[in-house]
Amino acid sequence: MAATDRRSLLALALVGTLFAAAARGAILPEDRADVMYHGYDGGGLEVSGPSVLVRKGFADKLSVWTNYYVDSISSASIDVVTTASPYSEERKETSVGADYLYGKTFMGLSYTNSEESDYTANAMRFGISQDFFGDLTTLGISYARGWDEVRQNTDSTFGEDIDRQSYRVDLSQVITKNMVMSVNYEGITDEGFLNNPYRSVRYLDPSSANGYSYEPEVYPHTKTSSATAVRALYYLSYHASARGEFRYYTDTWGTEAWNAEVGYVHPLPNGVTLDLHYRYYEQTAADFYSDLFPRQGYQNFLARDKELSTFSSHTLGFGVTYQLGTRLVPFFKKAEVSLFADYLMIRYDDFRDVRAAAAPGAEPLYELETTILRAFVSVWY
């Protein structure tokens, strides 16, 4: 189960959506259908699959949508090969939702179900936003509730639950005729079995041939996190746009993180648009994380998940979108095809590659480089 890794990667695809939502105001989304294929291959983890989104509006008041998403996962990552056998599985996610517009008030309700062989996730979200001051200011609030079930493929008797709640406040403001800014806050509470039932920590053991042995991870059963983000979008006179983002995150496990991103979108003749973006991310380790503990049962909570370690990452991305003319798509208002590629480089400061032959604690630090590909086909009707 590599849900944490996959969710981190999929977050890259949501950045453009957040900017669109901030600038939308009280307008229902257009009728459209999107087909996406994504692919990731790095660090022994391969994730690929399609996603289909269909949206339809009624009477300029109601818009309903559904999304079907599939992940095919094959993992021989460092977390897996050092303590278990490589595995393959498939995750299927289905979402349905409805958006309702009443005057200048926008309301949305959605439900999502995700199924894996050893994990089931369910979530419901409700949000409401209102335009003020001549539609120059938009204030939105949302609440989501999730209930997950964690299982273990190697133990049919294992079953644990997770309850999640999130609260979000969004404030967007038209600064000038060319500039929009937004401030977003999100608080999340998690309660239940929050660690991976397959993952282990290692500790010094002179009696072992390697000099160390493994024991299961133990996490706290509660976690509260919060994130604040400031984003800006500036439209240039020649139909290009520039965007920027700064986000700060903290939680009760002792992790602090921040990221900054800049992007630029430039139109070319004949319906071609280019997108360039760069993102830097940095975080500190959780209080109970260690790559190598001094002894077995060293403390109450134990973690060796590299996503809870100290690390930084760079993401450099490029995208190209081509808008098809109505002669090529006579039955639709318009259509677009897009291809995005993100080069991701991660450097871990305190997670070591135990596949290398070295004394315990002296192994080389782990590094990861990979490319994430996303291809879209969108039609408006």
C-alpha positions as CSV (number, residue, x, y, z in Angstrom):
1,M,0.0,0.0,0.0
2,A,1.7,3.2,-1.2
3,A,-1.2,5.6,-0.8
4,T,0.9,8.4,0.6
5,D,3.4,8.4,-2.3
6,R,0.6,8.3,-4.9
7,R,-1.4,11.1,-3.3
8,S,1.7,13.3,-3.2
9,L,2.3,12.7,-6.9
10,L,-1.4,13.4,-7.8
11,A,-1.3,16.7,-6.0
12,L,0.9,18.0,-8.9
13,A,-2.1,17.7,-11.2
14,L,-4.4,19.9,-9.1
15,V,-2.4,23.2,-9.1
16,G,-4.1,24.5,-12.2
17,T,-7.5,23.6,-10.9
18,L,-6.9,25.7,-7.7
19,F,-6.2,28.8,-9.7
20,A,-9.2,28.2,-11.9
21,A,-11.4,27.9,-8.9
22,A,-10.1,31.1,-7.3
23,A,-10.9,33.1,-10.4
24,R,-14.2,31.4,-11.2
25,G,-16.6,33.4,-9.0
26,A,-20.3,32.6,-9.1
27,I,-20.3,30.9,-12.5
28,L,-21.1,27.2,-13.2
29,P,-18.4,25.2,-14.9
30,E,-19.0,24.6,-18.6
31,D,-20.2,21.2,-19.9
32,R,-17.2,19.2,-20.8
33,A,-15.5,15.8,-20.8
34,D,-11.9,15.1,-20.0
35,V,-9.8,12.0,-20.5
36,M,-6.4,11.8,-18.8
37,Y,-3.7,9.2,-18.8
38,H,-0.9,9.6,-16.2
39,G,2.3,7.7,-15.8
40,Y,5.0,7.6,-13.1
41,D,8.1,5.5,-12.9
42,G,10.7,6.2,-10.3
43,G,12.4,4.6,-7.3
44,G,11.1,1.2,-8.1
45,L,7.4,2.4,-8.1
46,E,5.4,2.4,-11.3
47,V,2.0,4.0,-11.3
48,S,-0.2,4.5,-14.4
49,G,-3.8,4.6,-15.5
50,P,-6.6,6.6,-17.0
51,S,-9.1,9.1,-15.6
52,V,-12.4,10.2,-17.2
53,L,-14.4,13.2,-16.0
54,V,-17.8,14.2,-17.4
55,R,-19.7,17.3,-16.5
56,K,-23.2,18.4,-17.5
57,G,-25.2,21.5,-16.6
58,F,-29.0,22.1,-16.4
59,A,-30.9,25.4,-16.7
60,D,-27.8,27.4,-15.7
61,K,-28.4,26.5,-12.1
62,L,-27.2,23.0,-11.6
63,S,-24.1,21.1,-12.9
64,V,-23.5,17.4,-12.1
65,W,-20.3,15.5,-12.7
66,T,-18.7,12.1,-12.3
67,N,-15.1,11.0,-12.4
68,Y,-13.6,7.5,-12.7
69,Y,-9.9,7.1,-11.9
70,V,-7.7,4.0,-12.1
71,D,-4.2,3.4,-10.7
72,S,-2.2,0.3,-11.8
73,I,0.6,0.0,-9.3
74,S,3.7,-2.1,-9.5
75,S,6.1,-1.6,-6.6
76,A,9.7,-2.7,-5.9
77,S,10.5,0.5,-4.1
78,I,13.2,0.8,-1.5
79,D,10.5,0.5,1.3
80,V,9.3,-2.7,-0.2
81,V,12.4,-4.6,-1.3
82,T,14.2,-4.1,2.0
83,T,11.5,-5.6,4.1
84,A,9.0,-7.4,1.9
85,S,8.3,-8.8,-1.6
86,P,7.5,-6.6,-4.7
87,Y,3.8,-6.4,-5.4
88,S,1.2,-5.3,-8.0
89,E,-2.3,-4.0,-7.4
90,E,-5.0,-1.8,-8.8
91,R,-6.8,1.1,-7.2
92,K,-10.2,2.3,-8.6
93,E,-11.7,5.6,-7.6
94,T,-15.2,6.8,-8.4
95,S,-16.5,10.3,-7.6
96,V,-19.8,12.0,-8.1
97,G,-20.8,15.5,-7.4
98,A,-23.2,18.4,-8.0
99,D,-22.7,22.2,-8.0
100,Y,-25.7,24.5,-7.6
101,L,-25.7,28.3,-8.3
102,Y,-28.2,30.5,-6.5
103,G,-27.7,34.2,-7.3
104,K,-24.1,34.9,-6.3
105,T,-23.9,31.8,-4.0
106,F,-22.1,28.7,-5.3
107,M,-22.6,25.3,-3.5
108,G,-21.0,22.0,-4.2
109,L,-21.5,18.5,-2.8
110,S,-19.4,15.4,-3.7
111,Y,-18.8,11.8,-2.7
112,T,-15.7,9.7,-3.5
113,N,-15.0,6.0,-3.1
114,S,-11.6,4.4,-3.6
115,E,-10.9,0.7,-3.5
116,E,-7.7,-1.3,-3.3
117,S,-7.1,-4.9,-2.2
118,D,-6.1,-3.7,1.2
119,Y,-7.6,-0.3,1.6
120,T,-11.0,1.3,1.2
121,A,-11.5,5.1,1.4
122,N,-14.8,7.0,1.4
123,A,-15.2,10.8,1.6
124,M,-17.9,13.4,1.4
125,R,-17.3,17.1,0.9
126,F,-19.7,20.1,1.0
127,G,-18.6,23.6,0.1
128,I,-20.2,27.0,-0.3
129,S,-18.9,30.3,-1.7
130,Q,-20.3,33.8,-2.1
131,D,-19.3,36.8,-4.2
132,F,-19.1,40.2,-2.6
133,F,-18.2,43.8,-3.5
134,G,-19.2,43.8,-7.1
135,D,-18.0,40.2,-7.6
136,L,-14.4,41.3,-6.8
137,T,-14.2,39.2,-3.7
138,T,-15.1,35.5,-3.2
139,L,-15.3,33.8,0.2
140,G,-15.6,30.0,0.3
141,I,-15.8,27.5,3.1
142,S,-15.9,23.7,2.9
143,Y,-16.1,20.6,5.1
144,A,-15.1,17.1,4.3
145,R,-15.5,13.8,6.2
146,G,-13.7,10.7,5.4
147,W,-13.9,7.1,6.7
148,D,-11.2,4.6,5.6
149,E,-10.7,0.9,6.3
150,V,-7.1,-0.5,6.4
151,R,-6.5,-4.2,5.7
152,Q,-3.5,-6.4,5.2
153,N,-3.2,-8.9,2.3
154,T,-1.0,-11.2,4.4
155,D,-3.4,-11.3,7.3
156,S,-7.1,-11.8,6.7
157,T,-7.9,-11.0,10.4
158,F,-6.3,-7.6,10.3
159,G,-8.7,-4.6,10.0
160,E,-8.5,-1.0,11.3
161,D,-10.4,2.2,10.7
162,I,-9.4,5.8,10.1
163,D,-11.7,8.8,10.5
164,R,-10.8,12.1,8.8
165,Q,-12.2,15.6,8.9
166,S,-11.0,18.7,7.0
167,Y,-12.1,22.3,7.2
168,R,-11.1,24.8,4.5
169,V,-11.5,28.5,4.0
170,D,-10.7,30.2,0.7
171,L,-10.6,34.0,0.1
172,S,-9.9,35.3,-3.4
173,Q,-9.7,38.9,-4.4
174,V,-9.4,40.7,-7.8
175,I,-6.6,43.1,-7.1
176,T,-6.5,44.8,-10.5
177,K,-8.1,44.0,-13.9
178,N,-5.1,41.7,-14.5
179,M,-4.3,40.2,-11.1
180,V,-6.2,37.8,-8.8
181,M,-4.9,36.7,-5.4
182,S,-6.1,34.1,-3.0
183,V,-5.4,33.0,0.6
184,N,-6.4,29.5,1.6
185,Y,-6.4,27.7,5.0
186,E,-7.0,24.0,5.6
187,G,-7.1,22.1,8.8
188,I,-7.3,18.3,8.9
189,T,-7.8,15.9,11.8
190,D,-7.0,12.2,11.4
191,E,-7.9,9.5,14.0
192,G,-7.3,5.7,13.8
193,F,-4.7,3.4,12.3
194,L,-2.4,6.0,10.6
195,N,0.6,3.9,9.7
196,N,1.3,1.3,7.0
197,P,0.8,-2.2,8.3
198,Y,3.6,-3.5,6.0
199,R,6.3,-1.0,6.9
200,S,9.0,-1.7,9.6
201,V,11.7,0.3,11.3
202,R,15.2,-0.8,11.8
203,Y,17.3,-0.8,15.0
204,L,20.8,-1.7,15.9
205,D,21.2,-5.4,16.7
206,P,24.8,-6.8,17.1
207,S,23.5,-10.3,16.9
208,S,22.3,-9.8,13.3
209,A,24.6,-10.4,10.4
210,N,23.6,-7.0,9.0
211,G,24.2,-5.3,12.3
212,Y,20.5,-4.3,12.5
213,S,17.0,-5.9,12.7
214,Y,13.5,-4.8,12.0
215,E,10.3,-4.3,14.0
216,P,6.8,-3.0,13.0
217,E,6.2,0.8,12.9
218,V,4.0,2.3,15.6
219,Y,2.3,5.6,15.0
220,P,0.1,7.9,17.2
221,H,-3.6,7.3,16.6
222,T,-4.3,11.0,16.2
223,K,-2.9,13.7,14.0
224,T,-3.9,17.3,13.4
225,S,-2.4,19.3,10.5
226,S,-2.9,22.7,9.0
227,A,-1.7,24.4,5.8
228,T,-1.9,28.0,4.7
229,A,-1.3,29.1,1.1
230,V,-1.0,32.4,-0.8
231,R,-1.4,32.3,-4.5
232,A,-1.4,35.0,-7.2
233,L,-2.3,34.9,-10.9
234,Y,-1.3,37.8,-13.2
235,Y,-2.6,38.2,-16.8
236,L,-0.2,39.8,-19.1
237,S,-1.1,42.1,-21.9
238,Y,-0.2,39.7,-24.7
239,H,-2.6,37.0,-23.4
240,A,0.0,35.2,-21.4
241,S,-0.1,34.7,-17.6
242,A,2.2,34.3,-14.7
243,R,1.4,32.6,-11.4
244,G,3.1,32.1,-8.0
245,E,2.4,30.2,-4.8
246,F,3.8,29.9,-1.3
247,R,2.4,27.3,1.1
248,Y,3.3,26.5,4.7
249,Y,2.3,23.2,6.5
250,T,2.6,22.0,10.1
251,D,1.2,19.1,12.1
252,T,1.2,17.7,15.6
253,W,3.7,15.0,14.7
254,G,6.4,17.7,14.5
255,T,6.6,18.0,10.7
256,E,7.0,21.4,9.2
257,A,7.1,22.0,5.4
258,W,6.9,24.8,2.9
259,N,6.9,25.0,-0.8
260,A,7.1,27.8,-3.4
261,E,6.1,27.6,-7.0
262,V,6.2,29.8,-10.1
263,G,4.6,29.3,-13.5
264,Y,4.2,30.9,-16.8
265,V,1.7,30.2,-19.6
266,H,2.4,31.6,-23.1
267,P,0.0,31.4,-26.1
268,L,1.5,30.7,-29.6
269,P,-0.2,31.0,-33.0
270,N,-2.6,28.3,-34.3
271,G,-4.1,27.4,-30.9
272,V,-0.9,26.3,-29.2
273,T,-0.2,27.2,-25.5
274,L,3.0,26.5,-23.6
275,D,3.2,26.0,-19.8
276,L,6.4,26.2,-17.8
277,H,6.5,25.8,-14.0
278,Y,9.0,25.2,-11.2
279,R,8.3,24.0,-7.6
280,Y,10.6,23.7,-4.6
281,Y,9.5,21.7,-1.5
282,E,11.2,21.3,1.9
283,Q,10.2,19.5,5.1
284,T,11.5,18.5,8.5
285,A,11.1,15.0,10.0
286,A,8.4,13.8,12.4
287,D,9.4,13.7,16.0
288,F,9.3,9.9,16.2
289,Y,11.1,9.3,12.9
290,S,14.6,7.7,12.7
291,D,16.5,5.9,10.0
292,L,18.1,3.7,12.6
293,F,17.0,3.4,16.2
294,P,19.5,2.5,19.0
295,R,17.7,-0.6,20.2
296,Q,14.4,-2.5,19.8
297,G,11.4,-0.7,21.3
298,Y,13.5,2.4,21.8
299,Q,10.4,4.7,22.2
300,N,6.6,4.6,22.3
301,F,6.2,5.6,18.6
302,L,8.5,4.5,15.8
303,A,8.6,5.4,12.1
304,R,11.0,4.9,9.2
305,D,8.7,6.1,6.4
306,K,10.9,8.2,4.1
307,E,7.9,10.6,3.6
308,L,8.2,11.5,7.3
309,S,11.9,12.2,7.1
310,T,13.8,15.4,6.3
311,F,14.0,16.0,2.6
312,S,13.7,18.5,-0.2
313,S,12.5,18.3,-3.8
314,H,12.7,20.2,-7.0
315,T,10.0,19.8,-9.8
316,L,10.5,21.3,-13.2
317,G,7.6,21.0,-15.5
318,F,6.7,21.7,-19.1
319,G,3.3,21.4,-20.9
320,V,1.9,22.0,-24.3
321,T,-1.8,22.4,-25.2
322,Y,-3.3,22.4,-28.7
323,Q,-6.9,23.7,-29.3
324,L,-8.6,21.9,-32.1
325,G,-10.7,23.9,-34.5
326,T,-14.5,23.2,-35.0
327,R,-13.8,21.7,-38.4
328,L,-11.9,18.8,-36.6
329,V,-14.5,18.5,-33.9
330,P,-17.8,19.4,-35.6
331,F,-20.1,18.0,-32.8
332,F,-18.5,20.0,-30.0
333,K,-18.0,23.7,-29.1
334,K,-14.2,23.2,-28.9
335,A,-11.6,20.6,-27.9
336,E,-8.1,20.5,-26.5
337,V,-5.3,18.0,-26.3
338,S,-2.5,18.5,-23.7
339,L,0.7,16.8,-22.7
340,F,2.5,17.7,-19.4
341,A,5.9,16.3,-18.2
342,D,7.3,17.0,-14.7
343,Y,10.9,16.1,-13.8
344,L,11.0,15.4,-10.0
345,M,14.2,15.2,-8.0
346,I,14.1,14.3,-4.2
347,R,17.1,14.4,-1.8
348,Y,16.6,12.8,1.6
349,D,18.7,14.1,4.5
350,D,18.3,11.3,7.0
351,F,16.9,8.3,5.1
352,R,19.6,5.9,4.0
353,D,19.8,3.3,1.2
354,V,20.3,0.0,3.1
355,R,20.8,-1.9,-0.2
356,A,24.3,-0.6,-0.2
357,A,27.0,-2.6,1.6
358,A,28.1,-0.4,4.6
359,A,28.1,-0.3,8.3
360,P,24.7,0.5,9.9
361,G,24.0,4.2,9.7
362,A,26.9,4.8,7.2
363,E,24.9,3.8,4.1
364,P,24.6,6.5,1.4
365,L,21.6,8.8,1.6
366,Y,18.7,7.9,-0.7
367,E,17.9,10.0,-3.8
368,L,15.1,9.8,-6.3
369,E,14.8,11.2,-9.8
370,T,11.8,10.5,-12.1
371,T,9.5,12.0,-14.7
372,I,5.8,12.2,-14.4
373,L,3.7,12.3,-17.6
374,R,0.1,13.4,-18.0
375,A,-1.9,13.4,-21.3
376,F,-5.3,15.1,-21.5
377,V,-8.1,15.2,-24.1
378,S,-10.9,17.7,-23.3
379,V,-14.1,18.5,-25.2
380,W,-16.7,21.1,-24.5
381,Y,-20.3,20.5,-25.6
